């Protein structure tokens, strides 16, 4: 099993920046890739960024969001800049294992005020 804990969420003004972190524990040696999703009220969960053998982000956040992974600390970060009110959502960390199991964190709330 893998456990994921997100941190770094909060309230930020439009145009500001925020850095989210996700710490993995448990059988972290099985993890092959980690990434970020978000879910706004009344909307489906949306893919943001992924980091595995390579790193990429969805076109919708490209240029504003970047993901990075610290393998030594089993942590993945999401650096967000130029935040907009529509970025308000619960942000979730996700990890895939080499046995094709998917794990989710509990989520962290990000609120962007206008």
C-alpha positions in Angstrom: 0.0 0.0 0.0 1.0 3.6 -0.6 -0.3 6.5 1.4 -0.3 10.1 0.0 -0.6 13.3 2.0 -1.0 16.7 0.3 -0.1 20.0 1.8 0.3 23.6 0.9 -3.3 24.5 0.0 -4.9 27.7 1.1 -6.3 31.0 0.0 -4.4 33.2 -2.4 -5.2 36.3 -4.4 -5.6 36.1 -8.2 -2.3 36.5 -9.9 -0.5 34.9 -7.0 1.5 31.7 -6.6 1.2 28.6 -4.5 3.2 25.4 -4.1 1.6 22.2 -3.3 3.4 19.1 -2.0 2.5 15.5 -1.8 4.4 13.1 0.4 4.2 9.4 -0.2 4.8 6.7 2.4 4.5 2.9 2.6 5.6 0.9 -0.4 7.0 3.9 -2.3 9.5 1.7 -4.1 6.5 0.5 -6.2 5.6 3.9 -7.5 6.4 4.6 -11.1 4.7 8.0 -11.6 3.0 10.7 -9.6 0.8 13.5 -10.6 -1.9 16.1 -9.8 -5.6 16.4 -10.5 -8.2 18.8 -9.2 -11.9 18.9 -8.8 -14.0 22.0 -8.6 -17.5 22.0 -7.2 -20.0 20.5 -9.6 -17.2 19.5 -12.1 -15.4 16.3 -12.9 -11.9 15.6 -11.7 -9.4 17.2 -14.1 -5.9 16.1 -14.9 -3.2 18.7 -14.4 0.3 17.4 -14.4 2.2 14.2 -14.4 5.8 13.2 -13.6 7.3 9.8 -14.3 9.9 9.1 -16.9 9.0 12.5 -18.2 7.0 15.5 -16.9 4.1 17.1 -18.7 1.0 19.2 -17.9 -2.4 19.6 -19.5 -2.7 22.3 -22.1 -5.2 24.1 -19.8 -2.4 24.9 -17.2 0.7 24.7 -19.4 2.9 27.6 -18.7 1.3 28.3 -15.3 1.7 25.0 -13.5 4.7 22.8 -13.3 5.3 19.5 -11.5 8.5 18.2 -10.0 9.4 15.1 -8.1 12.0 14.5 -5.4 12.6 10.8 -5.5 14.9 10.9 -2.5 12.0 12.3 -0.4 9.2 10.4 -2.2 7.6 13.8 -2.7 6.0 15.5 -5.7 5.3 19.2 -5.9 2.9 21.3 -8.0 4.1 24.9 -8.5 1.2 27.1 -9.5 1.6 30.7 -10.7 -0.7 33.4 -12.2 -3.5 31.8 -10.4 -7.1 32.6 -11.4 -10.4 32.3 -9.5 -11.3 29.4 -11.8 -8.3 27.5 -10.4 -10.3 27.2 -7.1 -10.7 23.5 -6.4 -9.7 20.6 -4.3 -6.3 19.4 -5.5 -5.4 15.7 -5.4 -2.2 13.9 -5.6 -2.2 10.6 -7.5 0.4 7.8 -7.8 0.6 4.8 -10.0 2.5 1.7 -9.0 4.2 -0.8 -11.2 1.4 -3.2 -10.5 -1.0 -0.7 -12.0 -2.6 0.3 -8.8 -3.7 3.9 -8.4 -3.5 5.7 -5.1 -5.1 9.1 -4.1 -4.5 11.5 -1.4 -7.2 13.1 0.6 -7.0 16.4 -1.3 -6.1 20.0 -0.3 -8.3 23.0 -0.9 -7.0 25.9 -3.0 -9.1 29.0 -3.1 -8.2 31.9 -5.4 -9.9 35.1 -4.5 -10.6 37.8 -7.1 
